Amino acid sequence: MIEQPAMVKICDIHEDSPNVKTFFFECKVGFTPGQFVMVWIPFLDEKPFTISYVKNNIVGVSILRRGAFTTEIHKKKVGDGIGIRGPYGRGFDLRTNLNVCIVGGGIGMASLATIIERLPDAIVIQGARTAKEILYKDRFKDMKLSTDDGSVGFRGTAVDLLEEQLKKRSIQKVYGCGPEMMLYKIVELCKNRNIECEVSLERYFKCGFGICGQCDCSGQRVCVDGPVFTGEELSKMDDFGKITITKTGERVIH
């Protein structure tokens, strides 16, 4: 684990969608799928991003452009430097012989990409608002796709498509990442059908190692106690799917 930001050079950039780019750099990390790193732009800020690619000391992070920090990093070019520290958090438990389904929504697919590579027999569902926002189409060719507008694949949400798959086959464990309300529906669906599940929560991380409390969810510090939680754990966390904390510290109802 890198405790202080280490400067690395971007060695490649791949445009995954109009608003998502994956930035690659060389870095030795001991990594469990679902963990995250803190990415630092000197004199600007530091933000958490999941690792979406690891191979032969080449690491990739997929970043959705949606604010000042991510807009600035999208301007970076090959050869530019960024700071990295981590990885942090609890990742997914992939020790399973069960029939697995992996369900991602939007940029949540980044957290699941390395799971897909390690569990090649799993059913993979990706949901997005429209066809242009589908990620990793060339990397994972056998995904089952859903879009809100029906522009590709199943018309509806990733959860709707998961329900359709459950009618056709036996699924014994679900891994998920995406918007929190999507994850809440997955956890409820799995609980009602006695299906194991693990999902990765996205909360606002400032420190990344459990000091600031910004990412609290019912007393759990998501950056260290998670970001991956089991369905059983989440069923005891009253804030899950209901309340989040903004970057100003305000508790907001979903």
RALIN-V253697 format. One record per residue. PHI is phi in degrees with one decimal (none if undefined). OMEGA is omega in radians with two decimals (999 if undefined). D_FIRST is the distance of its C-alpha to the first C-alpha in Angstrom with 2 decimals. Layout:
BEGIN
phi->[PHI/PHI]
omega->[OMEGA/OMEGA]
d_first->[D_FIRST/D_FIRST]
END
This chain:
BEGIN
phi->[none/-95.7/-86.9/-108.4/-55.5/-104.9/-77.1/-127.4/-99.9/-68.0/-103.9/-163.4/-137.4/-122.2/-88.2/-88.7/-160.6/-55.7/-122.9/-126.7/-125.6/-104.6/-105.4/-107.3/-154.4/-90.5/-165.7/-87.1/-134.2/-87.7/-131.4/-111.3/-50.0/104.8/-73.5/-134.9/-120.4/-93.8/-104.9/-117.1/-107.3/-52.1/70.0/-122.4/-174.9/-138.2/-137.7/-89.0/-144.0/-72.9/-82.7/-108.0/-156.1/-143.5/-162.2/51.1/68.4/-97.1/-116.0/-127.3/-124.7/-97.6/-125.8/-85.9/-77.9/-152.4/-155.1/-61.9/-65.7/-69.4/-63.9/-68.0/-70.2/-67.3/-83.6/-65.4/-122.7/-56.2/100.3/-72.6/-105.1/-137.7/-97.8/-130.9/-139.2/122.8/-78.2/-125.1/88.1/-96.8/-94.0/-80.3/-92.9/-98.8/-81.2/-149.8/-111.1/-83.7/-75.1/-110.9/-126.2/-111.1/-122.8/-122.3/-126.8/59.1/-68.7/-57.6/-60.3/-61.2/-70.8/-98.9/-59.6/-74.4/-68.6/-56.8/-68.5/-87.9/-124.0/-65.5/-90.6/-72.3/-75.9/-119.3/-115.3/-124.2/-115.1/-150.1/-71.7/-150.4/-57.9/-64.5/-95.0/-66.5/-103.0/59.4/-60.9/-79.6/-73.2/-126.3/-83.6/-103.8/-68.5/-96.3/-107.9/-134.2/-135.5/-60.3/-95.8/72.9/-70.9/-153.8/67.6/-70.0/-86.4/146.3/-94.6/-62.6/-68.2/-59.3/-69.2/-60.1/-60.8/-63.3/-65.3/-66.5/-75.1/-102.6/-152.8/-86.3/-118.9/-108.4/-149.6/-124.1/-108.5/-145.5/-157.8/163.5/-56.2/-61.4/-67.1/-63.1/-65.5/-59.6/-67.2/-64.0/-61.6/-64.2/-62.2/-67.0/-61.5/-68.5/-110.5/56.5/-106.8/-66.1/-152.8/-136.0/-134.0/-104.7/-86.4/-106.2/-127.0/-80.3/-98.1/-104.8/-94.1/91.5/-137.1/85.8/-92.3/-82.5/76.2/-63.3/-97.0/-55.7/-139.5/53.6/86.2/-95.4/-84.8/-60.3/-71.2/-117.5/-77.8/-125.8/-76.3/-91.3/-130.6/-82.5/-60.0/-62.8/-64.3/-67.3/-66.6/-99.4/-105.0/-63.5/-74.2/-60.6/77.7/-126.3/-134.6/-130.2/-113.6/-77.7/-67.2/-92.0/92.9/-78.8/-84.3/-122.3/-79.6/-63.6]
omega->[3.09/-3.06/3.08/-3.13/3.07/-3.14/3.10/3.09/3.07/-3.10/3.10/3.09/3.10/3.11/-3.07/3.08/-3.13/-3.08/3.14/3.03/3.00/-3.12/-3.09/3.10/3.13/-3.10/3.08/-3.14/2.94/-2.84/2.96/3.13/-3.10/3.06/-3.10/3.01/3.01/-3.13/-3.04/2.94/-3.09/3.10/3.12/-3.05/3.11/-3.09/3.12/3.05/3.10/3.04/-3.09/-3.10/3.02/3.07/3.07/3.11/3.00/-3.08/3.09/3.00/-3.14/-2.97/3.07/3.10/3.13/3.13/-3.07/-3.11/-3.08/3.05/-3.14/-3.12/3.08/3.09/-3.09/-3.14/3.06/-3.10/3.09/-3.12/2.99/3.10/-3.13/2.90/-3.08/0.09/-3.10/2.98/3.08/-3.13/-3.12/3.02/-3.07/3.12/-3.08/3.01/-3.09/3.01/-2.93/2.96/-3.14/-3.02/-3.14/3.06/3.10/-3.10/3.03/3.10/-3.13/-3.14/-3.06/-3.01/-3.12/3.02/-3.13/3.13/-3.12/3.12/-3.00/3.14/-3.10/2.95/-3.11/3.09/3.03/3.08/3.11/3.13/-3.09/-3.06/-3.10/-3.07/3.09/-3.11/2.98/-3.11/-3.14/-3.10/-3.12/-2.96/-3.06/3.14/2.97/-2.96/2.99/3.08/-3.13/-3.08/3.12/-3.10/2.98/3.08/-3.11/3.08/-3.10/-3.10/3.08/3.12/3.07/-3.12/3.05/3.11/3.10/3.12/3.14/3.08/-3.01/-3.01/3.11/3.06/-3.04/3.10/3.13/2.95/-3.10/3.00/-3.13/3.10/-3.01/3.13/3.05/-3.13/3.11/-3.13/3.09/-3.13/3.13/3.13/-3.13/3.13/-3.11/-3.11/-3.14/3.10/3.07/3.04/3.01/3.12/3.14/-3.14/2.99/3.05/-3.09/3.13/3.01/-3.07/3.14/-3.11/2.89/-3.09/-2.93/-3.14/-3.10/-3.04/-3.09/3.00/-3.11/3.10/3.09/3.06/-2.97/-3.08/3.13/3.09/3.05/0.21/-3.13/3.08/3.04/3.08/3.13/3.11/-3.09/3.14/3.11/-3.10/-3.00/-3.13/-3.06/-3.14/-3.07/-3.05/3.03/3.13/-3.12/-3.14/3.07/3.12/-3.13/3.05/-3.04/3.09/3.12/999]
d_first->[0.00/3.80/6.18/9.24/10.58/10.75/14.11/14.69/18.15/19.40/20.97/22.75/23.81/25.51/27.80/27.63/30.24/32.12/29.41/26.17/24.40/21.37/19.55/18.04/15.92/14.46/10.70/8.87/6.46/6.68/8.72/11.60/14.42/14.86/11.38/11.14/9.65/11.49/13.79/15.65/19.14/20.24/23.26/23.11/20.39/16.96/16.84/14.76/15.16/14.45/13.47/16.95/16.78/14.81/16.87/16.72/13.65/15.45/13.79/16.14/16.36/19.86/21.24/24.55/26.63/27.95/27.53/27.39/23.68/23.73/27.11/25.80/22.88/25.49/27.37/24.70/25.78/24.46/23.47/22.48/19.19/16.72/13.65/10.27/7.38/5.20/5.92/7.92/11.10/13.18/14.16/17.49/19.07/20.60/22.45/25.88/29.25/30.71/32.15/29.45/29.81/27.03/28.17/26.73/28.28/27.80/24.31/23.12/23.54/20.29/18.38/20.71/20.86/18.37/20.21/23.47/22.43/21.55/24.69/27.32/30.26/29.29/31.54/29.81/31.28/30.45/32.28/32.88/35.62/37.13/36.87/35.38/32.24/31.45/28.09/27.27/30.95/30.78/27.50/28.78/32.56/33.54/32.31/34.84/35.12/36.53/37.43/39.03/41.79/42.34/41.79/39.99/39.83/40.60/41.87/39.98/36.53/33.78/34.80/38.40/37.48/35.53/38.73/40.75/38.58/38.97/42.72/42.49/40.04/38.25/34.69/32.98/29.48/28.23/24.79/24.95/23.49/25.63/27.72/27.84/31.56/31.06/28.52/30.96/33.70/31.65/30.84/34.53/35.73/33.64/34.71/38.32/38.13/36.09/33.30/29.73/27.27/23.70/23.03/20.27/21.43/21.18/21.51/21.24/17.79/17.87/14.98/12.57/11.87/15.43/17.31/19.82/21.23/22.03/20.94/23.07/24.94/27.43/25.36/22.14/19.20/18.30/14.79/13.80/16.85/16.73/16.88/18.36/21.39/24.25/27.76/28.83/26.31/27.25/30.93/30.53/28.88/31.93/30.18/28.83/30.99/33.05/31.32/28.41/27.39/27.77/25.88/28.73/28.22/31.33/31.59/33.18/34.94/34.15]
END
